Amino acid sequence: MEKFYKKQIKLWEKVYEDWNNSESWQRCLNALPQYVYNGTEEFTFREEIFPGYFKDLHHDSFQLYGFCNDYFQAKAVLEFEENNDYSKLLEGYYHHILYIILGEKHSKFELGWLEYDFSLLLIFTITYFPQYTSIVGKHLVKFLKFRSELCSELNLYRKKYHKMFGFSNVIWLSVFVCKWYGFNDLAKEIQNYFDVIADPPYQLATEDLLCTDAEIVNTWIAGLSDFHIKNSKDNLTLPFNNYYWQYYPIEIIALLEIRQKENISNEIIKNDFIKRFLPHIGKYSSIKFDELTRALTTRIIGDND
């Protein structure tokens, strides 16, 4: 387990180092306050493509914020690892919620994200920032609709689609979590785009979610942990292809947060894979963001979020 996390942390250290050493990336980060405080929507950067050849690169606010998200996420992961400050980790992932909302305003999807990414973000949103569930869920539904229209064969081979690609499990889980928190209409909309049954680790976890028997609970957590590790690879057919979710097993954490909300103790859980997150379950009903994150929230959502 430690080997898995050492690899993930090393990756985030590399992302953070690259950001700090790149003039191009730093230029984006330094320009972000212009969008936040001055309302600038279009940005032009003159870049040296190769020695002696320069080109003007044009970005809108959505692209600019997207570039900066890697920096915010890397910083959040490393602060959590160094200071055990879970609120900073949540703030890092919160930037993706803001980015999705900005994407809705621009009618754009996050480049490189697929169904499983949006599903995992929805699970994160419901768990920690439920006030934004509708808009993040709407974004997922739009993407599912876009994909189903783009790949018309999906309507003919839904069951084959499930067997070929494991990421249907996290879509299924997002529906489960939606229903648990009362977002039934959203759950129905998501279900319109798949009719698969979850794999055994997910079935067992949801069936025994509120169990108090230590052996049963640790069995389903071990199953989800093994599934997460095995599916955390650079492979577009896997649910944790994106390194954002490889490090942070939100699909397990969200279920533990449900147990906590139901006043069921998680102290019986003994699992090396999630032990770094266990002390923080049920302790973050509100989070104090830094000044830039608060200003971004106001800029993107408004004063009455």
N, C-alpha and C positions, 0 to 999 in steps of 0.2 A: 504493500500500500504506500509506504513512504517513497519507494522508487517511482511510483506513478506520480505522486505530488511533486517530487523533486524535479521530474521532467517538466511538469506544468509550470512550476515556479521559475525554472530556468528559461522557459519560453517567454514568460511575462517580463522577466528581467531583460531579456534580449529586446523585446518590444519597447520597453521603457528606455533602454540605452540607445536604441536606434532613433527614438523621438528626440532625445536630448542632444544627439550628435548630428541631426539632420537640419540644415538651414531651411530646407523646403517645408518640413513638418513644423518647425518652430514658427515659420512665417504664418502658417495656418492658425496655429494656437494663438499667436499674438494678434491675429486679425479678428478672432472670435468676439472679443469685447466690442468691436465696431458694430457687429450685428446686434449684440445684446443691448448696448447702451445708446448707440447712435441710429439704429434702425437700418444699417446698411444691408442690402440684400444681394448685391453682386460684387464679386471680388476678382481682380486681375493681378496675377503675379508674373513677373518676368523671370523666367528660369533659363539657366544655361544648360541646354540639352547635352551638348558636348563642347569642348574648348573652342571658344570663339563664335559659337552659334547659339543665339538666344531666341526664345519663343514665349509669347504671352499665353498664359494658361488662365482660363476663365472658369470660375466656380460660383454657384449660387449658395445661399445660406445653408441649404440642405446638404449639399456636397461638403461644404466647409465643416459643418458640425459632424458629419459622418467621419471625416478624416480625424477629427479630434477625439472621437470616441475611443479609439484604441489607446490613446494616451490616458484618458480618464480611467479606463478599465485597468490598464497596467498599474497605474498609480494606486488604485483602490485595492487590487490584489496584494501588492507589495506592502501597503500600509497595514492591511489585515494580518499578513504573515509576520510583520515586524512588531506590531503593537497590539495584536489581537483585538482590533477595533472593528467589530462587525458592522457598525453603522457606516463606516467608510466603504466597506464592500457593497453594502446595499446601495449606497449613493452612486457607486460606479455603475451598477446595473440599472439604476434609476435613469441614468443618462440615455439608455436605450429606449425607455418609455417616452422620454421627451423627444427623442429622435423619431420614433414611430409617429408621434402626434404631429411633429413637423412634416413628416412624410405625407400624412393625410392632407395637410394644408397644401402641399405641393403636388399631390396626386402621384406620389412616387413610392417605390418599395426600396428597402435597404439593399444595396448591391451585395450579392453573394449570399443573402439569407434565403432559406427555403422553409417549407412547411414546419419542420421540426423546430427551427429557430424561433419562429413566430409563436408556435405552440408553447415552447418552454418560457418565452417571455410572457405569454399570457398567464401561465401558471405562477410565475414570479409576481406579476402585477396583482393578481387576485390575492395572493398570499400577503403581500406587504403594502401595496398601494391600490386597494380595491376601487378607489374613486375613479381610477382610469381604466377600469376593466372594459367598459363599453367601447371605448375608442380603440383600445388595443385589440379587443376581440373583433371589432369591425374590420380592422386592418387584416387580421388573419383570414376572415371570411372572404374578403376581397381577393386576397392572394390565392386562396383555394379555388375561388371561382375563375380567376385568371389562369391558373394552372390547368384546371379541368377543361377550359375552353381551348387552351393552347395545345393540350394533349388529348385530343378527342378519343383516342383509343383507351383512355383511362376509364371511360364509362362502360367499355366492353370487357375490361379485364381487371375489375376492381379486386377480386380475390387473388389473382396472380400478382397484382400490384402489392398487395399485403405481403405475400410470401417472398417477393423479390426484395422488398425494401422494409427494414425494421423500424423506420421512423414513424410508421403508423401508430406505434405504441404510445408515443408521447402526444400525438394528436388525440388518441383515445383517452389518455389521462387528463388532457386539458378539458375534455368534455366532462369527465368524472368530477374534476375540481370545480368546474363551472356549476354543475348541479348541486354540489355540496354547499356552495355558498349562495345558492338561490338564483343563479344566472341561467335559468332554464331556457329562456328564449334564445340566448346566445348558444347554449349547448345544442339546441335543435338546428340552428343555422349551420354550425360546424358539422354536425352529423349528416347534413345533406350531401357532403362530399366524400363520405367513405362509409362502408358497411362492414368493416373488419372487426374481428375479435382480438383482444389483446393477447400477447404471449403469456405463458404461465407466470413468470415473475410479477407481472403487473396485475394479473387476475388475483393471485394469492395476496398481494399487498393490499388491494382494495377490499377483498373479502374479509381479511383479518385485520383491517386497519385499526379498529378500536379494541382489539384483543389485549388482555392484561397478562397473558401467559408469556413469560420471558422467552421460552424456547420457540414458541410460534412466531412471536414478534421478531426475534433475532434471525429466524429463518427467512422471513420475507424481506427483511432489510439486507441480509446477505445476498439474496437472489437479485435484488435491484442493484446492489453494489457491483456484483459480478457482471450483470448486464451492462452497467454503465462503463466499466473498465474495458470490457470486450468490444464495446461499440464506440469507444473514444479513439477514433483513428481518422486520418485524412482520407476519407472515402465518402463521397456524396450520397451513397446509399445507406449510410449509418446515421442514427439520430444524434450522435455527439461528434459529428464531423467538425463542427466549429469549435475552435479552442476556447471560445467564451464559455461554453457549457461543459467542456471537458473538466475544467478545474472546479466548477461549482455545480454539484449535483442537486439542482433545485427540485427535480422530480421527487427526490427522497425527502429533502428538507420540507417541502410543501406538505407532504403527508404527515410528517412529524409535527408540523405546526397545527394541523387539524387535530391531531391527538391532544396537543397541549390546550387548544381552545375547548376541547371536550373534557378538560380536567382529568385526562389520563396521563399518568406519569411516564416520562421517557427515561427515567433513571435505570430501568431494567435493560436498556439497550447497551450492548457491548459490541462495538464494530469499529475496527481500525480505520476503515475508509471514511467514515463520517464523524469520527471523534473530534476533529478540529472544529466542527460546526455545532455539536450537541450542546455545549454550554450556553449558546446564544438563542436556542429555540424558546419562543414565547416571551422574549424580553424586549421586543422592539415594536411597540404600538405606535410610536412617533419617533421621527428622526430629525435631528437638526443638521441641515445642509450648510455647506460653506456659502460665502456670499455670491460667488459666480453661479453656482447651481440654483440658488434662490432667484437670481436675476434672470437666468435662462428660463426658469419655470414661468416667471411673470411675462417674459418676452414671448414665449411660445404659447402659453395657455391663457395668460391674463391674470389679473389680481384675484379673481374669484375662481380658484382651481378646485 
